[in-house]
Amino acid sequence: MSELNSGLSVSKYFGRRLVELVDLPVGARVLDVGFGLGSSLFPAAQQVGPKGQVIGIDIDEERVEKTAAFILERETENAQVLRMDVLQMSFEDDFFDFMLGGFIVPYLFKPNTQQIAPEVCRVLKRGGRVGFTTWDYIEDDDRMIAALKEELPSEIEGRNLSVYTSYPVHELEVSFSEAGFEDVTHLREVAEFVYPDIEKWWSAVQYQSWIRCYKEIESRGPGELERFKEATYRKLKDQESSEFRFKVSVDFFFGLFE
Ligand SMILES: C[S@@+](CC[C@H](N)C(=O)[O-])C[C@H]1O[C@@H](n2cnc3c(N)ncnc32)[C@H](O)[C@@H]1O
């Protein structure tokens, strides 16, 4: 059976689940790799408490700026974000107790290989633990992408809008083991998301993966974004009601660095 989430974004839900399942202790020093907009960073900061510390890194300047503003707004004093590439980090060796990464697995590999980059292990203490998520499937992803594409202005049309790549579980387990992780475990969870109306849907997705497309649409003129939202939602929602619902299945990987 899957958990039903009303109005919550997929990233926020699985970011929180990642932190719950990793079971961070109070006072831990945590690295959140590719924090995006903080879906695991904020729950982690809350979990480790004022004596703990969460540092998020992301390569995308815009996400760093936006999340830094959220940190100030929410007065999350034990969290900070930096613009940094996971393949080239400026932290000392053995600096972190934990590493989290929501949907960032492809970026952890050495370029053009399936090998976990040595940087990932360098910054973790011996006995440090990691928790990562990857997509298994998003129900109806093709239909969602098709609906978006039909409504996108033609200059945006050609882009790859799919948010996920799914990895064979066994291959990832092997990659983590070969990098020096022990007790590598995998867990799969399915959750169902329901948006009762267009506004609930929009508030869950507006900062997410297609953010740049939205901005470009907005810049085309007054009313353009509203038109896009309405036309897209009409295609996504149930024909009988105003509700849009779908399931997402996610793989969690945990490991101990020895
Ligand atoms: C799919 S998003 C996931 C965001 C967030 N962890 C979540 O679960 O919602 C992947 C993130 O990884 C970041 N990223 C991509 N390559 C990176 C790299 N080499 N170093 C650090 N961050 C990277 C992207 O900018 C993006 O914010």
The ligand as an SDF file (V2000), in Angstrom:
LIG
                    3D

 27 29  0  0  0  0  0  0  0  0999 V2000
   17.1080   16.2960   -9.3910 C   0  0  0  0  0  0  0  0  0  0  0  0
   17.7590   17.6480   -8.4760 S   0  0  0  0  0  0  0  0  0  0  0  0
   17.4900   17.0860   -6.8140 C   0  0  0  0  0  0  0  0  0  0  0  0
   17.3440   18.1850   -5.8150 C   0  0  0  0  0  0  0  0  0  0  0  0
   17.0740   17.7660   -4.3690 C   0  0  0  0  0  0  0  0  0  0  0  0
   18.1480   16.9510   -3.8210 N   0  0  0  0  0  0  0  0  0  0  0  0
   15.7540   17.0690   -4.2210 C   0  0  0  0  0  0  0  0  0  0  0  0
   15.7310   15.8940   -3.8430 O   0  0  0  0  0  0  0  0  0  0  0  0
   14.7080   17.6990   -4.4730 O   0  0  0  0  0  0  0  0  0  0  0  0
   19.5200   17.4440   -8.7000 C   0  0  0  0  0  0  0  0  0  0  0  0
   20.3340   18.5750   -8.1260 C   0  0  0  0  0  0  0  0  0  0  0  0
   21.7230   18.2540   -8.2360 O   0  0  0  0  0  0  0  0  0  0  0  0
   22.4270   19.4320   -8.6210 C   0  0  0  0  0  0  0  0  0  0  0  0
   23.7080   19.0370   -9.2640 N   0  0  0  0  0  0  0  0  0  0  0  0
   23.8810   18.5470  -10.5090 C   0  0  0  0  0  0  0  0  0  0  0  0
   25.1780   18.2840  -10.7320 N   0  0  0  0  0  0  0  0  0  0  0  0
   25.8400   18.6060   -9.6130 C   0  0  0  0  0  0  0  0  0  0  0  0
   27.2200   18.5770   -9.2460 C   0  0  0  0  0  0  0  0  0  0  0  0
   28.1480   18.1230  -10.0920 N   0  0  0  0  0  0  0  0  0  0  0  0
   27.5640   19.0000   -8.0100 N   0  0  0  0  0  0  0  0  0  0  0  0
   26.6190   19.4550   -7.1570 C   0  0  0  0  0  0  0  0  0  0  0  0
   25.2960   19.5220   -7.4570 N   0  0  0  0  0  0  0  0  0  0  0  0
   24.9140   19.1040   -8.6640 C   0  0  0  0  0  0  0  0  0  0  0  0
   21.4520   20.1420   -9.5530 C   0  0  0  0  0  0  0  0  0  0  0  0
   21.7760   21.5170   -9.7020 O   0  0  0  0  0  0  0  0  0  0  0  0
   20.1190   19.8980   -8.8420 C   0  0  0  0  0  0  0  0  0  0  0  0
   19.8370   20.9080   -7.9170 O   0  0  0  0  0  0  0  0  0  0  0  0
  1  2  1  0
  2  3  1  0
  2 10  1  0
  3  4  1  0
  4  5  1  0
  5  6  1  0
  5  7  1  0
  7  8  2  0
  7  9  1  0
 10 11  1  0
 11 12  1  0
 11 26  1  0
 12 13  1  0
 13 14  1  0
 13 24  1  0
 14 15  1  0
 14 23  1  0
 15 16  2  0
 16 17  1  0
 17 18  1  0
 17 23  2  0
 18 19  1  0
 18 20  2  0
 20 21  1  0
 21 22  2  0
 22 23  1  0
 24 25  1  0
 24 26  1  0
 26 27  1  0
M  CHG  2   2   1   9  -1
M  END
$$$$
